[in-house]
Amino acid sequence: MTNFRDRYRAARAGWKTAGNPSDGTKLGRPTAYVRSSRRLRPPTTAATPDRWQRGTAIGGLVSVLLVAVGLYLTNDYNRDQYRLQQGSTRQQQDLALKGQRADRFVKAIDQLGQEGDDKLSIRLGGVYALETLMRESVDDRDTVIEVLCAFIRTHAPRPDPIPKTVPTSPEDVRAAISVLGRRLAPQSHRYLNLSGTLLGLRQIDLRSTALRSTDLSDADLSDADLSGADLSGADLSDADLVGADVRGADLVGADLRGADLVGAELRFADLSAADLIGADLRATDLSDADLSDAVLSPANLSGAYLPGADLSGADLSNADLRGAYLRGADLTAADLVGADLRAADLGDAVLSGTDLACTAMDQQTKLPPGTAHSDPKGGEGPGCQR
């Protein structure tokens, strides 16, 4: 049996006995355990990097940044070199193109200089070669225009005296006119110097062409297609426009004195401020045309078709309007002194500010409702001049 002192000693030595000494059981093999005066810490999951590892990581990062900066600078230098090369290549190409254009220009001029009827096709080739050059090169555009104008003046000179029947211009001249009319950016070269020429352009197609301020006086433009053309300020005095299609054309301020427009179609044409003194407009279609402030004294408008036309402020003094159809036309403040309105139809026309006292009318003259002729003598009263 163990006594108290033995158990105390065993406890002091760290021994743990099995069994119960009080009931007389024998002690089993003692189990030892170690006491520690230190408090245990929980284990860490990862080791903290030391200074060497931190330095290595920072050094690697700096190396990557330096490499990236070097690559960027290298690429930037390469791009600069590429741009320089491209610029040099473009300069060489531009020089080569200029040389080619110069050669083509010289060749075209040589073609235009080939005289004779048997060389017509060669001259035509020169005209169209210059057109291609004019379209491709802005720098050469004005030069080509001047060359073609000179070609026309040389090959279609105005004879003295002018014949009653204008001879038809050769095909190369007609082609040159067409090329000039359809030139690009006409606003940069508005004036075409065709002075001193006599052009026979019967049935020519000049639709939507730019012939602003061009000298076409005495020209034969009968049955020509001039629809949508810009003829503003053009000189068409004494020109032959019989049966021509001039629908929607711009004729603002054009000179049409003595022009022959019999049977021409001028629907929606803009003739505002145009000079039509002595023009022959018999049976002309002027429906919805703008003739405001135009001078039509003493134009011949007998049988003309003018519904919806704007004749406000127009000078129609002594004009021949016999049998003209003016229904719905605007004649506000128009000058009709001495005008012949016999058999004219002015139904629904706007006549505000228009004096009809000195106009010639008859029973067939139709006036808007409420409008009466104030001169029973048919425009032959005192103060009326016809």
C-alpha positions as a Markdown table, in Angstrom:
| # | Residue | x | y | z |
|---|---|---|---|---|
| 1 | Met | 0.0 | 0.0 | 0.0 |
| 2 | Thr | 1.1 | 3.5 | -0.8 |
| 3 | Asn | 0.9 | 6.2 | 1.7 |
| 4 | Phe | 0.3 | 9.9 | 1.3 |
| 5 | Arg | 4.0 | 10.7 | 1.2 |
| 6 | Asp | 4.5 | 8.3 | -1.7 |
| 7 | Arg | 1.6 | 9.8 | -3.7 |
| 8 | Tyr | 2.8 | 13.3 | -3.1 |
| 9 | Arg | 6.3 | 12.4 | -4.3 |
| 10 | Ala | 4.9 | 10.8 | -7.4 |
| 11 | Ala | 2.8 | 13.9 | -8.2 |
| 12 | Arg | 5.8 | 16.1 | -7.7 |
| 13 | Ala | 7.8 | 14.0 | -10.1 |
| 14 | Gly | 5.0 | 14.3 | -12.7 |
| 15 | Trp | 3.8 | 10.8 | -12.5 |
| 16 | Lys | 0.2 | 9.9 | -12.9 |
| 17 | Thr | -1.0 | 6.6 | -11.4 |
| 18 | Ala | -3.7 | 4.4 | -12.7 |
| 19 | Gly | -6.2 | 2.9 | -10.3 |
| 20 | Asn | -7.6 | 3.9 | -7.0 |
| 21 | Pro | -5.2 | 3.6 | -4.1 |
| 22 | Ser | -8.0 | 3.8 | -1.6 |
| 23 | Asp | -9.6 | 0.6 | -2.8 |
| 24 | Gly | -6.3 | -1.3 | -2.8 |
| 25 | Thr | -5.8 | -1.6 | -6.5 |
| 26 | Lys | -2.3 | -1.8 | -7.8 |
| 27 | Leu | -0.8 | 1.1 | -9.5 |
| 28 | Gly | -0.5 | 0.7 | -13.2 |
| 29 | Arg | 2.3 | 1.9 | -15.3 |
| 30 | Pro | 2.7 | 5.5 | -14.7 |
| 31 | Thr | 2.0 | 7.9 | -17.5 |
| 32 | Ala | 4.2 | 10.9 | -17.7 |
| 33 | Tyr | 3.3 | 14.4 | -18.9 |
| 34 | Val | 5.3 | 17.5 | -19.2 |
| 35 | Arg | 4.3 | 20.7 | -17.6 |
| 36 | Ser | 5.4 | 23.9 | -19.3 |
| 37 | Ser | 5.5 | 27.3 | -17.8 |
| 38 | Arg | 5.3 | 28.9 | -21.4 |
| 39 | Arg | 1.9 | 29.7 | -22.9 |
| 40 | Leu | 1.4 | 27.9 | -26.3 |
| 41 | Arg | 0.9 | 30.1 | -29.4 |
| 42 | Pro | -1.3 | 29.0 | -32.4 |
| 43 | Pro | 0.8 | 27.9 | -35.4 |
| 44 | Thr | 1.1 | 30.4 | -38.2 |
| 45 | Thr | -0.2 | 29.4 | -41.7 |
| 46 | Ala | 2.6 | 31.1 | -43.7 |
| 47 | Ala | 6.0 | 32.2 | -43.1 |
| 48 | Thr | 6.7 | 36.0 | -43.2 |
| 49 | Pro | 9.1 | 36.8 | -46.1 |
| 50 | Asp | 12.4 | 38.2 | -45.0 |
| 51 | Arg | 14.2 | 41.3 | -46.3 |
| 52 | Trp | 16.0 | 39.3 | -49.0 |
| 53 | Gln | 12.8 | 38.0 | -50.5 |
| 54 | Arg | 11.3 | 41.5 | -50.5 |
| 55 | Gly | 14.3 | 43.0 | -52.2 |
| 56 | Thr | 14.3 | 40.2 | -54.9 |
| 57 | Ala | 10.6 | 40.9 | -55.7 |
| 58 | Ile | 11.1 | 44.7 | -55.9 |
| 59 | Gly | 14.1 | 44.2 | -58.2 |
| 60 | Gly | 12.2 | 41.9 | -60.5 |
| 61 | Leu | 9.4 | 44.5 | -60.7 |
| 62 | Val | 11.8 | 47.3 | -61.6 |
| 63 | Ser | 13.4 | 45.1 | -64.3 |
| 64 | Val | 10.0 | 44.5 | -65.9 |
| 65 | Leu | 9.3 | 48.2 | -65.9 |
| 66 | Leu | 12.6 | 49.0 | -67.4 |
| 67 | Val | 12.1 | 46.4 | -70.1 |
| 68 | Ala | 8.6 | 47.9 | -70.9 |
| 69 | Val | 10.0 | 51.4 | -71.1 |
| 70 | Gly | 12.7 | 50.2 | -73.4 |
| 71 | Leu | 10.2 | 48.5 | -75.7 |
| 72 | Tyr | 8.0 | 51.6 | -75.8 |
| 73 | Leu | 10.9 | 53.8 | -76.7 |
| 74 | Thr | 12.1 | 51.4 | -79.3 |
| 75 | Asn | 8.6 | 51.2 | -80.9 |
| 76 | Asp | 8.3 | 54.9 | -80.8 |
| 77 | Tyr | 11.6 | 55.3 | -82.6 |
| 78 | Asn | 10.5 | 52.7 | -85.1 |
| 79 | Arg | 7.3 | 54.5 | -85.7 |
| 80 | Asp | 9.1 | 57.8 | -86.4 |
| 81 | Gln | 11.4 | 56.0 | -88.8 |
| 82 | Tyr | 8.4 | 54.5 | -90.5 |
| 83 | Arg | 6.7 | 57.8 | -90.9 |
| 84 | Leu | 9.8 | 59.4 | -92.3 |
| 85 | Gln | 10.1 | 56.5 | -94.8 |
| 86 | Gln | 6.4 | 56.9 | -95.7 |
| 87 | Gly | 6.8 | 60.7 | -96.2 |
| 88 | Ser | 9.8 | 60.1 | -98.4 |
| 89 | Thr | 8.0 | 57.5 | -100.4 |
| 90 | Arg | 5.0 | 59.8 | -100.9 |
| 91 | Gln | 7.2 | 62.6 | -102.0 |
| 92 | Gln | 8.8 | 60.3 | -104.6 |
| 93 | Gln | 5.4 | 59.1 | -105.7 |
| 94 | Asp | 4.1 | 62.7 | -106.0 |
| 95 | Leu | 7.1 | 63.6 | -108.1 |
| 96 | Ala | 6.6 | 60.6 | -110.3 |
| 97 | Leu | 2.9 | 61.5 | -110.7 |
| 98 | Lys | 3.7 | 65.1 | -111.5 |
| 99 | Gly | 6.1 | 63.9 | -114.2 |
| 100 | Gln | 3.5 | 61.5 | -115.6 |
| 101 | Arg | 0.8 | 64.3 | -115.7 |
| 102 | Ala | 3.3 | 66.6 | -117.4 |
| 103 | Asp | 3.9 | 64.0 | -120.0 |
| 104 | Arg | 0.2 | 63.4 | -120.5 |
| 105 | Phe | -0.5 | 67.1 | -120.8 |
| 106 | Val | 2.2 | 67.6 | -123.5 |
| 107 | Lys | 0.8 | 64.6 | -125.4 |
| 108 | Ala | -2.8 | 65.9 | -125.2 |
| 109 | Ile | -1.6 | 69.4 | -126.4 |
| 110 | Asp | 0.1 | 67.7 | -129.3 |
| 111 | Gln | -3.1 | 65.8 | -130.2 |
| 112 | Leu | -5.1 | 69.0 | -130.2 |
| 113 | Gly | -2.6 | 70.5 | -132.6 |
| 114 | Gln | -3.2 | 67.8 | -135.2 |
| 115 | Glu | -5.1 | 69.7 | -138.0 |
| 116 | Gly | -7.2 | 68.2 | -140.8 |
| 117 | Asp | -10.5 | 66.4 | -141.0 |
| 118 | Asp | -8.7 | 63.1 | -141.0 |
| 119 | Lys | -7.2 | 63.9 | -137.6 |
| 120 | Leu | -10.6 | 64.6 | -135.9 |
| 121 | Ser | -10.4 | 61.5 | -133.8 |
| 122 | Ile | -6.9 | 62.4 | -132.6 |
| 123 | Arg | -8.1 | 65.9 | -131.5 |
| 124 | Leu | -11.1 | 64.3 | -129.7 |
| 125 | Gly | -8.7 | 62.0 | -127.9 |
| 126 | Gly | -6.8 | 65.1 | -126.8 |
| 127 | Val | -9.9 | 66.8 | -125.5 |
| 128 | Tyr | -11.0 | 63.9 | -123.4 |
| 129 | Ala | -7.4 | 63.3 | -122.2 |
| 130 | Leu | -7.4 | 66.9 | -120.9 |
| 131 | Glu | -10.7 | 66.3 | -119.2 |
| 132 | Thr | -9.3 | 63.3 | -117.3 |
| 133 | Leu | -6.3 | 65.3 | -116.3 |
| 134 | Met | -8.5 | 68.2 | -115.1 |
| 135 | Arg | -10.5 | 65.8 | -112.9 |
| 136 | Glu | -7.4 | 64.1 | -111.5 |
| 137 | Ser | -5.3 | 67.2 | -110.7 |
| 138 | Val | -6.6 | 70.3 | -109.0 |
| 139 | Asp | -3.4 | 72.1 | -109.7 |
| 140 | Asp | -3.8 | 71.6 | -113.5 |
| 141 | Arg | -7.5 | 72.4 | -113.6 |
| 142 | Asp | -7.2 | 76.1 | -114.5 |
| 143 | Thr | -4.6 | 75.5 | -117.1 |
| 144 | Val | -6.7 | 72.8 | -118.9 |
| 145 | Ile | -9.7 | 75.2 | -118.9 |
| 146 | Glu | -7.7 | 78.0 | -120.5 |
| 147 | Val | -6.3 | 75.6 | -123.1 |
| 148 | Leu | -9.7 | 74.3 | -124.1 |
| 149 | Cys | -11.1 | 77.8 | -124.3 |
| 150 | Ala | -8.3 | 78.8 | -126.5 |
| 151 | Phe | -8.9 | 75.7 | -128.6 |
| 152 | Ile | -12.6 | 76.7 | -129.1 |
| 153 | Arg | -11.7 | 80.3 | -130.0 |
| 154 | Thr | -9.2 | 79.1 | -132.5 |
| 155 | His | -11.4 | 76.6 | -134.2 |
| 156 | Ala | -14.7 | 78.5 | -134.1 |
| 157 | Pro | -13.9 | 82.1 | -134.8 |
| 158 | Arg | -16.7 | 84.7 | -135.4 |
| 159 | Pro | -16.8 | 85.7 | -139.1 |
| 160 | Asp | -17.6 | 89.1 | -140.2 |
| 161 | Pro | -20.3 | 89.5 | -141.3 |
| 162 | Ile | -22.2 | 86.9 | -139.3 |
| 163 | Pro | -24.1 | 84.5 | -141.7 |
| 164 | Lys | -27.8 | 84.2 | -141.4 |
| 165 | Thr | -27.4 | 80.4 | -140.9 |
| 166 | Val | -24.7 | 79.5 | -138.3 |
| 167 | Pro | -22.7 | 76.5 | -139.5 |
| 168 | Thr | -22.5 | 73.5 | -137.2 |
| 169 | Ser | -19.3 | 73.5 | -135.2 |
| 170 | Pro | -17.1 | 70.5 | -135.6 |
| 171 | Glu | -17.3 | 67.6 | -133.2 |
| 172 | Asp | -14.1 | 68.4 | -131.4 |
| 173 | Val | -15.3 | 72.0 | -130.6 |
| 174 | Arg | -18.7 | 70.6 | -129.4 |
| 175 | Ala | -16.8 | 68.1 | -127.2 |
| 176 | Ala | -14.7 | 70.8 | -125.7 |
| 177 | Ile | -17.8 | 72.9 | -124.9 |
| 178 | Ser | -19.3 | 69.8 | -123.1 |
| 179 | Val | -16.2 | 69.1 | -121.2 |
| 180 | Leu | -15.9 | 72.7 | -120.0 |
| 181 | Gly | -19.6 | 72.7 | -119.0 |
| 182 | Arg | -19.3 | 69.6 | -116.8 |
| 183 | Arg | -16.0 | 70.6 | -115.2 |
| 184 | Leu | -15.6 | 70.0 | -111.5 |
| 185 | Ala | -15.9 | 72.8 | -108.9 |
| 186 | Pro | -17.1 | 75.4 | -111.5 |
| 187 | Gln | -17.4 | 78.0 | -108.7 |
| 188 | Ser | -13.5 | 78.1 | -108.6 |
| 189 | His | -13.4 | 79.1 | -112.3 |
| 190 | Arg | -16.7 | 80.6 | -113.2 |
| 191 | Tyr | -15.7 | 82.6 | -116.3 |
| 192 | Leu | -15.2 | 80.8 | -119.6 |
| 193 | Asn | -13.5 | 83.1 | -122.2 |
| 194 | Leu | -15.3 | 82.2 | -125.4 |
| 195 | Ser | -15.4 | 85.8 | -126.7 |
| 196 | Gly | -15.1 | 86.2 | -130.5 |
| 197 | Thr | -16.6 | 82.8 | -131.3 |
| 198 | Leu | -19.6 | 81.7 | -133.3 |
| 199 | Leu | -20.9 | 78.3 | -132.1 |
| 200 | Gly | -23.2 | 76.0 | -134.0 |
| 201 | Leu | -24.4 | 73.7 | -131.2 |
| 202 | Arg | -27.7 | 72.5 | -132.6 |
| 203 | Gln | -29.2 | 69.6 | -130.6 |
| 204 | Ile | -26.2 | 69.5 | -128.2 |
| 205 | Asp | -26.6 | 68.0 | -124.8 |
| 206 | Leu | -25.6 | 70.5 | -122.1 |
| 207 | Arg | -27.9 | 69.3 | -119.3 |
| 208 | Ser | -26.9 | 70.6 | -115.8 |
| 209 | Thr | -23.7 | 72.2 | -117.2 |
| 210 | Ala | -22.0 | 75.3 | -115.7 |
| 211 | Leu | -21.9 | 78.1 | -118.4 |
| 212 | Arg | -22.2 | 81.0 | -116.1 |
| 213 | Ser | -21.4 | 84.4 | -117.7 |
| 214 | Thr | -20.3 | 82.6 | -120.9 |
| 215 | Asp | -20.5 | 84.4 | -124.3 |
| 216 | Leu | -22.9 | 82.5 | -126.4 |
| 217 | Ser | -24.2 | 85.4 | -128.5 |
| 218 | Asp | -25.5 | 84.5 | -131.9 |
| 219 | Ala | -25.0 | 80.8 | -131.2 |
| 220 | Asp | -27.2 | 78.2 | -132.7 |
| 221 | Leu | -28.7 | 76.3 | -129.7 |
| 222 | Ser | -31.9 | 75.2 | -131.4 |
| 223 | Asp | -33.3 | 71.9 | -130.1 |
| 224 | Ala | -30.5 | 71.8 | -127.6 |
| 225 | Asp | -30.9 | 70.3 | -124.1 |
| 226 | Leu | -30.1 | 73.0 | -121.6 |
| 227 | Ser | -32.3 | 71.8 | -118.8 |
| 228 | Gly | -30.9 | 72.5 | -115.3 |
| 229 | Ala | -28.0 | 74.4 | -116.8 |
| 230 | Asp | -26.4 | 77.4 | -115.1 |
| 231 | Leu | -26.6 | 80.2 | -117.6 |
| 232 | Ser | -26.9 | 83.0 | -115.1 |
| 233 | Gly | -25.3 | 86.2 | -116.5 |
| 234 | Ala | -24.7 | 84.5 | -119.9 |
| 235 | Asp | -24.7 | 86.4 | -123.1 |
| 236 | Leu | -27.4 | 84.8 | -125.3 |
| 237 | Ser | -28.2 | 87.9 | -127.3 |
| 238 | Asp | -29.6 | 87.0 | -130.8 |
| 239 | Ala | -29.0 | 83.3 | -130.0 |
| 240 | Asp | -31.2 | 80.7 | -131.7 |
| 241 | Leu | -33.0 | 78.7 | -129.0 |
| 242 | Val | -36.0 | 77.5 | -131.1 |
| 243 | Gly | -37.4 | 74.4 | -129.6 |
| 244 | Ala | -34.7 | 74.2 | -126.9 |
| 245 | Asp | -35.3 | 72.5 | -123.6 |
| 246 | Val | -34.4 | 75.1 | -120.9 |
| 247 | Arg | -36.6 | 73.7 | -118.1 |
| 248 | Gly | -35.3 | 74.6 | -114.7 |
| 249 | Ala | -32.3 | 76.4 | -116.0 |
| 250 | Asp | -30.8 | 79.3 | -114.2 |
| 251 | Leu | -30.9 | 82.4 | -116.4 |
| 252 | Val | -30.8 | 85.1 | -113.7 |
| 253 | Gly | -29.6 | 88.3 | -115.2 |
| 254 | Ala | -28.9 | 86.7 | -118.6 |
| 255 | Asp | -28.8 | 88.8 | -121.7 |
| 256 | Leu | -31.5 | 87.4 | -124.1 |
| 257 | Arg | -32.0 | 90.5 | -126.2 |
| 258 | Gly | -33.3 | 89.5 | -129.6 |
| 259 | Ala | -33.1 | 85.8 | -128.8 |
| 260 | Asp | -35.3 | 83.5 | -130.7 |
| 261 | Leu | -37.1 | 81.2 | -128.2 |
| 262 | Val | -40.1 | 80.2 | -130.3 |
| 263 | Gly | -41.5 | 76.9 | -129.0 |
| 264 | Ala | -38.8 | 76.6 | -126.3 |
| 265 | Glu | -39.6 | 74.9 | -123.0 |
| 266 | Leu | -38.8 | 77.2 | -120.0 |
| 267 | Arg | -40.9 | 75.7 | -117.3 |
| 268 | Phe | -39.6 | 76.4 | -113.8 |
| 269 | Ala | -36.7 | 78.4 | -115.4 |
| 270 | Asp | -35.4 | 81.3 | -113.4 |
| 271 | Leu | -35.4 | 84.4 | -115.7 |
| 272 | Ser | -35.5 | 87.0 | -112.9 |
| 273 | Ala | -33.9 | 90.3 | -113.9 |
| 274 | Ala | -33.1 | 88.8 | -117.4 |
| 275 | Asp | -33.0 | 91.2 | -120.4 |
| 276 | Leu | -35.5 | 89.9 | -123.0 |
| 277 | Ile | -35.9 | 93.1 | -125.0 |
| 278 | Gly | -37.1 | 92.2 | -128.5 |
| 279 | Ala | -37.0 | 88.4 | -127.7 |
| 280 | Asp | -39.3 | 86.2 | -129.6 |
| 281 | Leu | -41.2 | 84.0 | -127.1 |
| 282 | Arg | -44.2 | 83.0 | -129.3 |
| 283 | Ala | -45.8 | 79.7 | -128.1 |
| 284 | Thr | -43.1 | 79.4 | -125.4 |
| 285 | Asp | -43.9 | 77.3 | -122.3 |
| 286 | Leu | -43.1 | 79.6 | -119.4 |
| 287 | Ser | -45.4 | 77.9 | -116.8 |
| 288 | Asp | -44.2 | 78.5 | -113.2 |
| 289 | Ala | -41.2 | 80.4 | -114.5 |
| 290 | Asp | -39.7 | 83.2 | -112.6 |
| 291 | Leu | -39.8 | 86.4 | -114.7 |
| 292 | Ser | -39.8 | 88.8 | -111.8 |
| 293 | Asp | -38.1 | 92.2 | -112.6 |
| 294 | Ala | -37.4 | 90.9 | -116.1 |
| 295 | Val | -37.4 | 93.3 | -119.1 |
| 296 | Leu | -39.8 | 92.1 | -121.8 |
| 297 | Ser | -40.4 | 95.3 | -123.7 |
| 298 | Pro | -41.3 | 94.9 | -126.4 |
| 299 | Ala | -41.0 | 91.1 | -126.4 |
| 300 | Asn | -43.3 | 88.9 | -128.5 |
| 301 | Leu | -45.3 | 86.6 | -126.1 |
| 302 | Ser | -48.2 | 85.9 | -128.3 |
| 303 | Gly | -49.6 | 82.5 | -127.6 |
| 304 | Ala | -47.1 | 82.0 | -124.8 |
| 305 | Tyr | -48.1 | 79.6 | -121.9 |
| 306 | Leu | -47.6 | 81.4 | -118.6 |
| 307 | Pro | -49.8 | 79.8 | -115.9 |
| 308 | Gly | -48.4 | 80.4 | -112.4 |
| 309 | Ala | -45.5 | 82.4 | -113.8 |
| 310 | Asp | -44.1 | 85.2 | -111.6 |
| 311 | Leu | -44.1 | 88.4 | -113.5 |
| 312 | Ser | -44.1 | 90.7 | -110.5 |
| 313 | Gly | -42.3 | 93.9 | -111.3 |
| 314 | Ala | -41.6 | 92.9 | -114.8 |
| 315 | Asp | -41.5 | 95.4 | -117.6 |
| 316 | Leu | -44.1 | 94.3 | -120.2 |
| 317 | Ser | -44.6 | 97.7 | -121.7 |
| 318 | Asn | -45.5 | 97.4 | -125.4 |
| 319 | Ala | -45.2 | 93.6 | -125.2 |
| 320 | Asp | -47.3 | 91.4 | -127.5 |
| 321 | Leu | -49.4 | 89.2 | -125.3 |
| 322 | Arg | -52.2 | 88.3 | -127.8 |
| 323 | Gly | -53.7 | 85.0 | -127.0 |
| 324 | Ala | -51.2 | 84.4 | -124.1 |
| 325 | Tyr | -52.4 | 82.2 | -121.3 |
| 326 | Leu | -51.7 | 84.0 | -118.0 |
| 327 | Arg | -54.2 | 82.3 | -115.7 |
| 328 | Gly | -52.9 | 82.3 | -112.1 |
| 329 | Ala | -49.8 | 84.4 | -113.1 |
| 330 | Asp | -48.5 | 87.0 | -110.6 |
| 331 | Leu | -48.5 | 90.4 | -112.3 |
| 332 | Thr | -48.1 | 92.5 | -109.2 |
| 333 | Ala | -46.8 | 95.9 | -110.0 |
| 334 | Ala | -46.0 | 94.8 | -113.6 |
| 335 | Asp | -45.7 | 97.5 | -116.2 |
| 336 | Leu | -48.3 | 96.8 | -118.9 |
| 337 | Val | -48.4 | 100.2 | -120.6 |
| 338 | Gly | -49.1 | 99.7 | -124.3 |
| 339 | Ala | -49.2 | 95.9 | -123.9 |
| 340 | Asp | -51.5 | 94.0 | -126.3 |
| 341 | Leu | -53.8 | 91.7 | -124.3 |
| 342 | Arg | -56.3 | 90.9 | -126.9 |
| 343 | Ala | -57.6 | 87.3 | -126.5 |
| 344 | Ala | -55.3 | 86.9 | -123.5 |
| 345 | Asp | -56.5 | 84.8 | -120.6 |
| 346 | Leu | -55.7 | 86.5 | -117.3 |
| 347 | Gly | -58.3 | 84.6 | -115.2 |
| 348 | Asp | -57.2 | 84.3 | -111.5 |
| 349 | Ala | -54.1 | 86.4 | -112.3 |
| 350 | Val | -52.8 | 88.6 | -109.5 |
| 351 | Leu | -53.0 | 92.2 | -110.8 |
| 352 | Ser | -52.5 | 94.3 | -107.6 |
| 353 | Gly | -50.7 | 97.5 | -108.4 |
| 354 | Thr | -51.0 | 96.9 | -112.1 |
| 355 | Asp | -52.4 | 99.6 | -114.3 |
| 356 | Leu | -54.5 | 98.2 | -117.2 |
| 357 | Ala | -55.6 | 101.6 | -118.4 |
| 358 | Cys | -53.3 | 101.7 | -121.4 |
| 359 | Thr | -53.5 | 98.1 | -122.5 |
| 360 | Ala | -55.3 | 96.8 | -125.6 |
| 361 | Met | -58.1 | 94.4 | -124.9 |
| 362 | Asp | -61.1 | 92.9 | -126.8 |
| 363 | Gln | -64.1 | 90.8 | -125.9 |
| 364 | Gln | -62.0 | 87.7 | -125.9 |
| 365 | Thr | -59.7 | 89.1 | -123.2 |
| 366 | Lys | -60.4 | 87.3 | -119.9 |
| 367 | Leu | -59.7 | 89.2 | -116.6 |
| 368 | Pro | -60.0 | 88.1 | -113.0 |
| 369 | Pro | -63.5 | 88.5 | -111.4 |
| 370 | Gly | -64.2 | 92.2 | -110.5 |
| 371 | Thr | -61.6 | 93.6 | -112.9 |
| 372 | Ala | -62.7 | 95.8 | -115.7 |
| 373 | His | -60.9 | 97.6 | -118.6 |
| 374 | Ser | -60.9 | 101.3 | -117.8 |
| 375 | Asp | -60.0 | 102.4 | -121.3 |
| 376 | Pro | -62.8 | 101.6 | -123.8 |
| 377 | Lys | -60.6 | 102.8 | -126.7 |
| 378 | Gly | -58.3 | 99.7 | -126.2 |
| 379 | Gly | -55.2 | 101.5 | -124.9 |
| 380 | Glu | -55.3 | 104.4 | -127.4 |
| 381 | Gly | -56.5 | 107.0 | -124.9 |
| 382 | Pro | -54.6 | 110.1 | -124.0 |
| 383 | Gly | -51.3 | 109.5 | -122.2 |
| 384 | Cys | -51.0 | 105.9 | -123.6 |
| 385 | Gln | -48.0 | 105.1 | -125.7 |
| 386 | Arg | -47.8 | 101.9 | -127.7 |
